[in-house]
Amino acid sequence: MPANMPKREFIEKSSAYLGYKLLWAARMFLLGKKFPKGTFEMIVWNAVTHDVIELITQTEFIRTMT
């Protein structure tokens, strides 16, 4: 998206755009990839994946996200 696009700020602040960014970040994480480049070491990735899944399946977190 061009930096000088008039509606860029509006689009980037929309809930749909933010949702897509979160899905993209989750996909990259589940593939073991870091942002902007690189990968997690397997032992670190296993531990962090477990922690993230434990967090996002908590009732309070789900309630906050809906």
C-alpha positions as CSV (number, residue, x, y, z in Angstrom):
1,M,0.0,0.0,0.0
2,P,1.6,3.3,-1.0
3,A,2.6,5.5,1.9
4,N,0.9,8.6,0.4
5,M,-2.5,6.9,0.0
6,P,-5.1,9.2,1.5
7,K,-7.2,6.5,3.2
8,R,-4.2,4.5,4.4
9,E,-4.4,5.5,8.0
10,F,-8.2,4.8,8.1
11,I,-7.7,1.4,6.6
12,E,-4.7,0.5,8.9
13,K,-6.8,1.4,12.0
14,S,-9.8,-0.7,11.0
15,S,-10.6,-3.7,13.1
16,A,-10.6,-6.0,10.0
17,Y,-7.1,-4.9,9.0
18,L,-5.9,-5.4,12.6
19,G,-7.5,-8.8,12.7
20,Y,-5.7,-9.8,9.5
21,K,-2.4,-8.6,10.9
22,L,-3.0,-10.7,14.1
23,L,-3.8,-13.7,12.0
24,W,-0.7,-13.2,9.9
25,A,1.4,-12.9,13.1
26,A,-0.1,-16.0,14.5
27,R,0.5,-17.9,11.3
28,M,4.1,-16.9,11.3
29,F,4.5,-17.8,14.9
30,L,3.0,-21.3,14.4
31,L,5.3,-21.9,11.5
32,G,8.2,-21.1,13.9
33,K,9.2,-17.9,12.1
34,K,10.2,-14.6,13.8
35,F,9.5,-11.1,12.6
36,P,11.1,-9.6,10.5
37,K,13.3,-12.6,9.8
38,G,14.7,-15.8,11.3
39,T,13.3,-18.7,13.1
40,F,12.8,-19.8,16.7
41,E,15.0,-22.6,18.1
42,M,12.9,-25.7,18.5
43,I,13.1,-25.9,22.3
44,V,12.2,-22.2,22.6
45,W,9.4,-22.5,20.0
46,N,7.9,-25.5,21.8
47,A,7.8,-23.7,25.2
48,V,6.4,-20.4,23.8
49,T,3.8,-22.2,21.7
50,H,2.5,-24.0,24.8
51,D,2.4,-20.7,26.8
52,V,0.5,-18.9,24.0
53,I,-2.0,-21.6,23.5
54,E,-2.6,-21.8,27.3
55,L,-3.2,-18.1,27.3
56,I,-5.5,-17.8,24.4
57,T,-7.7,-20.6,25.6
58,Q,-8.4,-19.0,29.0
59,T,-12.0,-17.9,29.3
60,E,-11.1,-14.4,30.4
61,F,-8.9,-13.9,27.3
62,I,-11.6,-15.2,25.0
63,R,-14.1,-12.9,26.6
64,T,-11.8,-9.9,26.1
65,M,-11.2,-10.8,22.5
66,T,-14.9,-11.1,21.5
